[in-house]
Every structure is written in C-alpha cells, then in structure tokens.
Amino acid sequence: MVHEAKVLGFHSIEALCIEDKDFKEVVDDPSTFGSFTLQYGFLFKENKLCVPKSSLRELIVKEAHGGALADHPVINKTLEILEEHFY
C-alpha cells in the first residue's frame, strides 16, 4: 500500500519553477547544475525543496517567522529555520 500526502498549493511548484528565472534552466536539466535533482515534479538542491518566487514562498516565510514553526523568532532564527528545509 502506497501512502500519498498532498499539501494545498504545493502542486503548483513544478509549474512555478519552470517559469521562475532562478530555476527555469535547472528544471530542464538538473544534473548539469551540481547537486540539484527533480523528484515527482519537485526540484531539490541536496535535500532542500526549491521554492520559486511566489505567494507560496511568502506563505512559507510568514509561517517560519510567526506561525506554528517558530513561535515568532528573530530574523536570524527565521532564516535558519528556512535554510534548514528550503532553497
């Protein structure tokens, strides 16, 4: 039995990466850019999910800064939380 989880909004990351100026070329051929991989439509750098510039990125930053992930930390702590999981 295979389990699958879906997070609202994450299905759009693949399309957003294709359009994003920072990730567009990487999506076409991740192996030529070092430690990038494409898995199930998601782009990763090493083990970190690549999140293109979008409202989803803004939501992740807000959540890390003041949401359930962080208990409203200072800027350096917020960046530390984000850099641990996202690129």
ZAVEXTOR-906870 format. One record per residue (C-alpha): residue in three letters; chain; y negated, z, x negated; residue number from 1. Coordinates in steps of 0.5 Angstrom, whole numbers, plus 500, padded with zeros to 3 digits. Last residue first. Layout:
! residues N
<pt><residu>ALA</residu><chaine>A</chaine><v>Y</v><w>Z</w><u>X</u><num>NUM</num></pt>
...
//
This chain:
! residues 87
<pt><residu>TYR</residu><chaine>A</chaine><v>447</v><w>498</w><u>467</u><num>87</num></pt>
<pt><residu>PHE</residu><chaine>A</chaine><v>450</v><w>503</w><u>472</u><num>86</num></pt>
<pt><residu>HIS</residu><chaine>A</chaine><v>454</v><w>510</w><u>471</u><num>85</num></pt>
<pt><residu>GLU</residu><chaine>A</chaine><v>452</v><w>514</w><u>465</u><num>84</num></pt>
<pt><residu>GLU</residu><chaine>A</chaine><v>445</v><w>510</w><u>465</u><num>83</num></pt>
<pt><residu>LEU</residu><chaine>A</chaine><v>443</v><w>513</w><u>472</u><num>82</num></pt>
<pt><residu>ILE</residu><chaine>A</chaine><v>445</v><w>520</w><u>471</u><num>81</num></pt>
<pt><residu>GLU</residu><chaine>A</chaine><v>441</v><w>520</w><u>464</u><num>80</num></pt>
<pt><residu>LEU</residu><chaine>A</chaine><v>435</v><w>516</w><u>467</u><num>79</num></pt>
<pt><residu>THR</residu><chaine>A</chaine><v>435</v><w>522</w><u>473</u><num>78</num></pt>
<pt><residu>LYS</residu><chaine>A</chaine><v>435</v><w>527</w><u>467</u><num>77</num></pt>
<pt><residu>ASN</residu><chaine>A</chaine><v>430</v><w>524</w><u>463</u><num>76</num></pt>
<pt><residu>ILE</residu><chaine>A</chaine><v>425</v><w>523</w><u>470</u><num>75</num></pt>
<pt><residu>VAL</residu><chaine>A</chaine><v>426</v><w>531</w><u>472</u><num>74</num></pt>
<pt><residu>PRO</residu><chaine>A</chaine><v>432</v><w>533</w><u>477</u><num>73</num></pt>
<pt><residu>HIS</residu><chaine>A</chaine><v>431</v><w>533</w><u>484</u><num>72</num></pt>
<pt><residu>ASP</residu><chaine>A</chaine><v>438</v><w>536</w><u>486</u><num>71</num></pt>
<pt><residu>ALA</residu><chaine>A</chaine><v>441</v><w>530</w><u>483</u><num>70</num></pt>
<pt><residu>LEU</residu><chaine>A</chaine><v>447</v><w>526</w><u>486</u><num>69</num></pt>
<pt><residu>ALA</residu><chaine>A</chaine><v>446</v><w>529</w><u>493</u><num>68</num></pt>
<pt><residu>GLY</residu><chaine>A</chaine><v>439</v><w>525</w><u>493</u><num>67</num></pt>
<pt><residu>GLY</residu><chaine>A</chaine><v>432</v><w>526</w><u>489</u><num>66</num></pt>
<pt><residu>HIS</residu><chaine>A</chaine><v>433</v><w>522</w><u>483</u><num>65</num></pt>
<pt><residu>ALA</residu><chaine>A</chaine><v>439</v><w>519</w><u>483</u><num>64</num></pt>
<pt><residu>GLU</residu><chaine>A</chaine><v>439</v><w>517</w><u>490</u><num>63</num></pt>
<pt><residu>LYS</residu><chaine>A</chaine><v>432</v><w>514</w><u>489</u><num>62</num></pt>
<pt><residu>VAL</residu><chaine>A</chaine><v>435</v><w>510</w><u>483</u><num>61</num></pt>
<pt><residu>ILE</residu><chaine>A</chaine><v>441</v><w>508</w><u>487</u><num>60</num></pt>
<pt><residu>LEU</residu><chaine>A</chaine><v>436</v><w>506</w><u>493</u><num>59</num></pt>
<pt><residu>GLU</residu><chaine>A</chaine><v>431</v><w>502</w><u>488</u><num>58</num></pt>
<pt><residu>ARG</residu><chaine>A</chaine><v>437</v><w>498</w><u>486</u><num>57</num></pt>
<pt><residu>LEU</residu><chaine>A</chaine><v>440</v><w>497</w><u>493</u><num>56</num></pt>
<pt><residu>SER</residu><chaine>A</chaine><v>433</v><w>494</w><u>494</u><num>55</num></pt>
<pt><residu>SER</residu><chaine>A</chaine><v>434</v><w>489</w><u>489</u><num>54</num></pt>
<pt><residu>LYS</residu><chaine>A</chaine><v>433</v><w>488</w><u>481</u><num>53</num></pt>
<pt><residu>PRO</residu><chaine>A</chaine><v>441</v><w>487</w><u>479</u><num>52</num></pt>
<pt><residu>VAL</residu><chaine>A</chaine><v>446</v><w>493</w><u>479</u><num>51</num></pt>
<pt><residu>CYS</residu><chaine>A</chaine><v>451</v><w>492</w><u>473</u><num>50</num></pt>
<pt><residu>LEU</residu><chaine>A</chaine><v>456</v><w>497</w><u>474</u><num>49</num></pt>
<pt><residu>LYS</residu><chaine>A</chaine><v>458</v><w>501</w><u>468</u><num>48</num></pt>
<pt><residu>ASN</residu><chaine>A</chaine><v>465</v><w>501</w><u>464</u><num>47</num></pt>
<pt><residu>GLU</residu><chaine>A</chaine><v>463</v><w>496</w><u>459</u><num>46</num></pt>
<pt><residu>LYS</residu><chaine>A</chaine><v>458</v><w>492</w><u>462</u><num>45</num></pt>
<pt><residu>PHE</residu><chaine>A</chaine><v>460</v><w>490</w><u>469</u><num>44</num></pt>
<pt><residu>LEU</residu><chaine>A</chaine><v>459</v><w>485</w><u>474</u><num>43</num></pt>
<pt><residu>PHE</residu><chaine>A</chaine><v>462</v><w>486</w><u>481</u><num>42</num></pt>
<pt><residu>GLY</residu><chaine>A</chaine><v>465</v><w>480</w><u>484</u><num>41</num></pt>
<pt><residu>TYR</residu><chaine>A</chaine><v>472</v><w>483</w><u>484</u><num>40</num></pt>
<pt><residu>GLN</residu><chaine>A</chaine><v>472</v><w>484</w><u>477</u><num>39</num></pt>
<pt><residu>LEU</residu><chaine>A</chaine><v>467</v><w>480</w><u>472</u><num>38</num></pt>
<pt><residu>THR</residu><chaine>A</chaine><v>467</v><w>483</w><u>465</u><num>37</num></pt>
<pt><residu>PHE</residu><chaine>A</chaine><v>461</v><w>484</w><u>460</u><num>36</num></pt>
<pt><residu>SER</residu><chaine>A</chaine><v>462</v><w>487</w><u>453</u><num>35</num></pt>
<pt><residu>GLY</residu><chaine>A</chaine><v>460</v><w>481</w><u>449</u><num>34</num></pt>
<pt><residu>PHE</residu><chaine>A</chaine><v>455</v><w>476</w><u>452</u><num>33</num></pt>
<pt><residu>THR</residu><chaine>A</chaine><v>460</v><w>470</w><u>452</u><num>32</num></pt>
<pt><residu>SER</residu><chaine>A</chaine><v>466</v><w>473</w><u>456</u><num>31</num></pt>
<pt><residu>PRO</residu><chaine>A</chaine><v>461</v><w>474</w><u>462</u><num>30</num></pt>
<pt><residu>ASP</residu><chaine>A</chaine><v>461</v><w>466</w><u>463</u><num>29</num></pt>
<pt><residu>ASP</residu><chaine>A</chaine><v>457</v><w>464</w><u>469</u><num>28</num></pt>
<pt><residu>VAL</residu><chaine>A</chaine><v>456</v><w>472</w><u>471</u><num>27</num></pt>
<pt><residu>VAL</residu><chaine>A</chaine><v>452</v><w>473</w><u>464</u><num>26</num></pt>
<pt><residu>GLU</residu><chaine>A</chaine><v>447</v><w>467</w><u>466</u><num>25</num></pt>
<pt><residu>LYS</residu><chaine>A</chaine><v>445</v><w>470</w><u>472</u><num>24</num></pt>
<pt><residu>PHE</residu><chaine>A</chaine><v>445</v><w>477</w><u>470</u><num>23</num></pt>
<pt><residu>ASP</residu><chaine>A</chaine><v>437</v><w>478</w><u>468</u><num>22</num></pt>
<pt><residu>LYS</residu><chaine>A</chaine><v>434</v><w>473</w><u>472</u><num>21</num></pt>
<pt><residu>ASP</residu><chaine>A</chaine><v>438</v><w>475</w><u>478</u><num>20</num></pt>
<pt><residu>GLU</residu><chaine>A</chaine><v>440</v><w>470</w><u>483</u><num>19</num></pt>
<pt><residu>ILE</residu><chaine>A</chaine><v>447</v><w>470</w><u>481</u><num>18</num></pt>
<pt><residu>CYS</residu><chaine>A</chaine><v>447</v><w>478</w><u>480</u><num>17</num></pt>
<pt><residu>LEU</residu><chaine>A</chaine><v>444</v><w>478</w><u>487</u><num>16</num></pt>
<pt><residu>ALA</residu><chaine>A</chaine><v>450</v><w>474</w><u>490</u><num>15</num></pt>
<pt><residu>GLU</residu><chaine>A</chaine><v>455</v><w>479</w><u>487</u><num>14</num></pt>
<pt><residu>ILE</residu><chaine>A</chaine><v>451</v><w>485</w><u>489</u><num>13</num></pt>
<pt><residu>SER</residu><chaine>A</chaine><v>451</v><w>483</w><u>496</u><num>12</num></pt>
<pt><residu>HIS</residu><chaine>A</chaine><v>458</v><w>487</w><u>498</u><num>11</num></pt>
<pt><residu>PHE</residu><chaine>A</chaine><v>455</v><w>493</w><u>495</u><num>10</num></pt>
<pt><residu>GLY</residu><chaine>A</chaine><v>450</v><w>494</w><u>501</u><num>9</num></pt>
<pt><residu>LEU</residu><chaine>A</chaine><v>455</v><w>498</w><u>505</u><num>8</num></pt>
<pt><residu>VAL</residu><chaine>A</chaine><v>460</v><w>501</w><u>501</u><num>7</num></pt>
<pt><residu>LYS</residu><chaine>A</chaine><v>467</v><w>499</w><u>502</u><num>6</num></pt>
<pt><residu>ALA</residu><chaine>A</chaine><v>474</v><w>502</w><u>500</u><num>5</num></pt>
<pt><residu>GLU</residu><chaine>A</chaine><v>480</v><w>499</w><u>499</u><num>4</num></pt>
<pt><residu>HIS</residu><chaine>A</chaine><v>487</v><w>502</w><u>499</u><num>3</num></pt>
<pt><residu>VAL</residu><chaine>A</chaine><v>493</v><w>498</w><u>497</u><num>2</num></pt>
<pt><residu>MET</residu><chaine>A</chaine><v>500</v><w>500</w><u>500</u><num>1</num></pt>
//
